[in-house]
Amino acid sequence: MSLAIPFRIESFDELNSTQDLLRQRLEAGEAVHGLVVRAARQTAGRGQRTRDWHSSSGGSYQTIAIKTPTALAFKQTAVTVAMAIGLAEVLPCYGVKVDIKWPNDLYYRGKKLAGILTEYCRGHLLIGVGVNVNNQVPDAAIGLRGWNLEGVHAMVLEGTRRGLDLMAADYLADLYKNYDLLLNQQLELVNAKQNYIGIARGIDSSGCLKLEQSTGQVISFCSGHILRFNSSLCPGN
């Protein structure tokens, strides 16, 4: 699917959000297939669940629009996971081995490096990717310090192409095992305003997180927010 896409790039010094600008253009009737919108900084960048994404100068912030076949069923969790795997497969080629914190974060050396936001609008898939490079980051995050920003932009597009190729794959769960930050760890997840604690057992074929309860029952969650995992759930922490 991705090989035939001729990416074209528009760059801006500042935007509220690359994701929002592409959606506005799409809703205005513009042809946006293959368009990549980049911003040197975002004043209202956002991640999953409309959470703010810190987007100061020095990071890589871009959104890609892809027109999808009408027969393609959009399963947001699977698409997001496919994009994360695509990036996780490409980054080691540049010396960066990352893990995936379900469903949309890439972790490097135990800290958050990048986030992914996928949305479906008017027959198009919008894929937003933010990567910390030389921008300011919180204590729990990390950046690719000293890296060439244009090189990171290109690396993200390469990973996106790989993710698009994986969207229809029936072996996502097997690939995901290689990058699963949460595998076999105890975690707390919030879904539909309810909290669940259990052991992460990978993902299913739809990209949904499998959580083993204390009873031994395994429940799949296709959405939710990881509150805590690993040592943060241990007694005394």
TAZI-V21527 format. One record per backbone hydrogen bond with DSSP energy under -1.0 kcal/mol. NH is the residue of the N-H (numbers start at 1). CO is the residue of the C=O. If there is no record, write none. Layout:
nh=NH co=CO
nh=NH co=CO
This chain:
nh=5 co=2
nh=7 co=5
nh=8 co=34
nh=10 co=36
nh=12 co=38
nh=15 co=41
nh=21 co=17
nh=22 co=18
nh=23 co=19
nh=24 co=20
nh=25 co=21
nh=26 co=22
nh=27 co=23
nh=28 co=24
nh=29 co=26
nh=30 co=25
nh=34 co=65
nh=35 co=32
nh=36 co=8
nh=37 co=63
nh=38 co=10
nh=39 co=61
nh=40 co=12
nh=42 co=55
nh=43 co=15
nh=44 co=16
nh=47 co=51
nh=50 co=47
nh=51 co=48
nh=53 co=45
nh=59 co=56
nh=60 co=131
nh=62 co=129
nh=63 co=37
nh=64 co=127
nh=65 co=35
nh=66 co=125
nh=68 co=123
nh=72 co=69
nh=79 co=75
nh=80 co=76
nh=81 co=77
nh=82 co=78
nh=83 co=79
nh=84 co=80
nh=85 co=81
nh=86 co=82
nh=87 co=83
nh=88 co=84
nh=89 co=85
nh=90 co=86
nh=91 co=87
nh=93 co=90
nh=94 co=91
nh=95 co=92
nh=96 co=91
nh=99 co=107
nh=100 co=179
nh=101 co=105
nh=105 co=101
nh=106 co=114
nh=107 co=99
nh=108 co=111
nh=111 co=108
nh=112 co=140
nh=113 co=106
nh=114 co=106
nh=115 co=130
nh=116 co=104
nh=117 co=128
nh=119 co=126
nh=121 co=124
nh=124 co=121
nh=125 co=66
nh=126 co=119
nh=127 co=64
nh=128 co=117
nh=129 co=62
nh=130 co=115
nh=131 co=60
nh=132 co=113
nh=134 co=58
nh=141 co=138
nh=142 co=112
nh=144 co=132
nh=145 co=143
nh=147 co=144
nh=152 co=148
nh=153 co=149
nh=154 co=150
nh=155 co=151
nh=156 co=152
nh=157 co=153
nh=158 co=154
nh=159 co=155
nh=160 co=156
nh=161 co=157
nh=162 co=158
nh=163 co=159
nh=164 co=160
nh=165 co=161
nh=166 co=162
nh=169 co=166
nh=175 co=171
nh=176 co=172
nh=177 co=173
nh=178 co=175
nh=179 co=176
nh=181 co=100
nh=184 co=200
nh=185 co=182
nh=187 co=198
nh=188 co=228
nh=189 co=196
nh=190 co=225
nh=191 co=194
nh=194 co=191
nh=196 co=189
nh=198 co=187
nh=199 co=212
nh=200 co=185
nh=201 co=210
nh=204 co=208
nh=207 co=204
nh=209 co=221
nh=210 co=202
nh=211 co=219
nh=212 co=199
nh=213 co=217
nh=216 co=213
nh=219 co=211
nh=221 co=209
nh=225 co=190
nh=227 co=188
nh=228 co=188
nh=230 co=186
nh=232 co=229
nh=233 co=230
nh=234 co=231
nh=237 co=234
